[in-house]
Amino acid sequence: MHKFSFLGICIFSLFLLFIDTCYAEVCNSSYVDAIWVIYGNCSNEVLTFNSTVKVPEGKKLILKDSVIWLNVSEEEEPEFINDGELALLSSTIINPYPYNSKWKFTSSGMCLINSSMLYSLDAYLSNSKIINTTFVGKSGKEPNSMVIMENNIAFINNTLLNFSLFINGANNIIKGNKIQAKQADFSVAGNNNSLIANKINSSFVVIALNKSYVFDNTFQEASVYIESSSTEFKNNKLINSDAAIVASKINISNSVFDGNGHNITLAFISTSATIRNTTITDGRPFDLYSLSSSLKEDNVKYESYLKAWLVSIEVINAKGEHVPNAKITIKDSRNVSVAVGETGDGAKKGIFDVVLNETFKNKTHQLSQNPYTIIATKNNIANTTVCNITRDTNIILMLAINETNETNITVYKGPVIVEIKRPENKTYLKRDLINGTYILIEAYSNFNMSKCNYSIISEKKVIKMSSKASEKMFESRIDVNYYPLQGQIKLLLTCTFENGMENTTSVMFTVYPGYECLTNDDCEYDEFCNANLCENVSCECGYIEDHECKVYECCSNDACEDNEYCDLEDHECKEVTCPDNCGIITNHECIKPEGYCCWDHECGERQICDTEKHKCVTQYLHIEIPKKELLKGDEIEIIVRDQYNNTVAGVDITITFASGNTINAVTDENGMARVKLLESGPFAVSVRKKRYTPAYIQRNVKEPFNIAIVIISLVIIIATPTALYLYYYRKKDILKLEKHVGGRNVLLVIKNLSKDTLRNLIVTDSVPKGSFYGCNVNPLITDRGSFDELTWEILELPPGEEVVIEYEASSTSDSFSVKYGDKIYVSTKKF
């Protein structure tokens, strides 16, 4: 089936799933050659079969909201075969008698969406899309199996119960499944596959993936075996599980391996792995174990780790023939015997294979078992070598044995041993050489030697030399620069004893005479290896550890966000906070610009802090007396408002009559006070409240209507107009004007020196533009360009009375003026 047609039926099936109309057409079915043939579009049907069922090639079977019953069959293995195109939408295939009939389901190219396969069959699928589908198999010793082959298989949000699931192919996406097959196995293999966000509870899990992704999965109570190449293993959790990894290359990160307390939690075998940010716990006897593996660790947490290598020991005679049944004894650095055995006979003739541990470490200790002493013995002839096991190693020991006529050899009492002390089985760099050019050859024996012949065998040349021995000691030097020698070298040493007997031993070593380093470990902690030279680690902002710069998050504020600062103790970016949460955070600090406020006490005496705009706002009081004509005995309402025309409660009100008598009141919650006018004549109303600019107005109280007073007043007005006129205009100094300035407080004093009541006086003063702050009686402010003109009106001023206008300004003029009628009076002195 073509991929295009398969994709088309899946898309068409999804369309059918989400529409309300259903197909009324009945499935076409016929019984041909003992096989049920079925195809068509079916909806809301129950189909029952008791023998093999087939969707023929070139046909489509689409089931929606339907059920297929696979009953007991006389056939041994009845099958449901799809050779065409099959889609199950919200449908079920069920085998109601799973122990009496073993059905098999085979399909290439199908869609299962929101469907179920219950108690049914072994399934073999390829090129399928399976979405939101439940598989429930038989439980017991032989649960069902599902084998999915080939490519382009997508699992999304499936639940599989008691099925052994085997997936093999490429470009598969197994995502969001809940796989609970406790008595069965789960296996996925192939290239470029993705195993993502699954919950897997299966007894044995095999992941054999190449160039694939294993992300965000949870494995519970499982033994997980991973065999892969170039696979990313990230954000996975293994709970009460153990894992073994055999991989040419694998990257593990951000994962948790929680063991079951019985087995090693995580084991690497012949693997090259990088592990980052991973926790490994609850393993027995170790949390982490590696055999013949190279691990790079970064932030890996465990309590115990054992590193081991495969070692193959070959025993040969002087002719280069393998020696069987030679006894091998291996002792570690503590002289503890760790392995005893014999070389083999047959396929493994002359060979003894063993696993040797390099290091063991736990929370508090690290133990190295190197170097190892390896002794080969046969027929009273022995040879030994000492070597460090840091990788898989092949060791050759020579025993001078004549297998055909051992009696011709005169032997010493006890084994004859030649042991090479130097060079060691390690890498020699420039600093390890004597005078930068020589390697020391040093060997010892338990019997006197006459001479030793040795061969230096490299990839490109063989150098043979001979030198006398000094009793039980042999020493020589080789100039590696003269020959020259580089790379892996084998030293083959054959020593002759006083009785003419010979014994041969060897050691492998590596030499790079011009190199300072091969890896960072060859350099000082603050150096790294670059082109085989140790160079200083550059670290402007960080600290040097393990030959690299561990970069700090920050060393200055510039490395942090604008609302953060660099804590130079921790070298971490931390959030900037303002004291008492008051200020503006910018450029890594909290500042309070001029005029910025958070509380009233930061503002002027007559200001409050606008905590939204964080500005000081000057508050003004305004007085309202709604009643226009005031008569003695009236009870009046006095309303006090602020600059926003809101009423103000708790304002102290003082009413001062011409007699000097006063009445005090306080505004209620509505900003109003009621006062009874007990005297006639002019009176002043002043209001004050903390953090408000006071206000002041003047009004007049009339006597109630009296006809006699009216007549007398008319007579006086008619009789003496000329006298009043002459008196008024003959009086020159009817006003006394004084201006007092202290700091930014200004007092304007206007006093009536005449014997008449003066009305409608206009008081004018000027201040530099923008310098006026506030006043106890709010003026009319007129912009005159470079200065502001302040104007007040005094409605009436009785004889001998004075009015004081108090205001605040940063600067003021030297004088002020009062206009009365058509005359203007100017203050002559500034106090």
Secondary structure by P-SEA (a helix, b strand, c coil): ccaaaaaaaaaaaaaaaaccccccccbbbbbccccccccccccbbbbbbccbbbbcccbbbbbccbbbbbccccccccccccccbbbbccbbbbcccccccbbbbbbcbbbbcccccccccbbbbcbbbbcbbbbbcccccccbbbbbcccbbbbcbbbbcccbbbbbbccccccccccccccbbbbbbbccccccbbbbbccbbbbbcccccccbbbbcccbbbbbbccccccccccccbbbbbbccbbbbccbbbbcccccccbbbccccccccbbbbcccccccbbbccbbbbbccccccbbbbbbbbbbbbbccccbbbcccbbbbbcccccccbbbbbbccccccbbbbbbbccccccccccccccbbbbbbccccbbbbbbbccccbbbbbbbbccccccccccccccbbbbbbcccccccccccccccccbbbbbbbbcccccbbbbbbccccccccbbbbbcccbbbbcccccccccccbbbbbbbbbccccbbbbbbccccccccccccccccccccbbbccccccccccccccccccccccccccccccccccbbbcccccbbbbbbcccccccccccbbbbccccccccccccccbbbcccccbbbbbbbbbbbcccccccccbbbbbbbccccccccbbbbbbbcccccbbbbbbccccbbbbbbccccbbbbbbbcccbbbbbbbbbbbccccaaaaaaaaaaaaacaaaaaaaaaaccccbbbbbbbcccbbbbbbbbcccccccbbbbbbbccccccccccccccccccccbbbbbbbcccccccbbbbbbbcccccccbbbbbcccbbbbbcccc
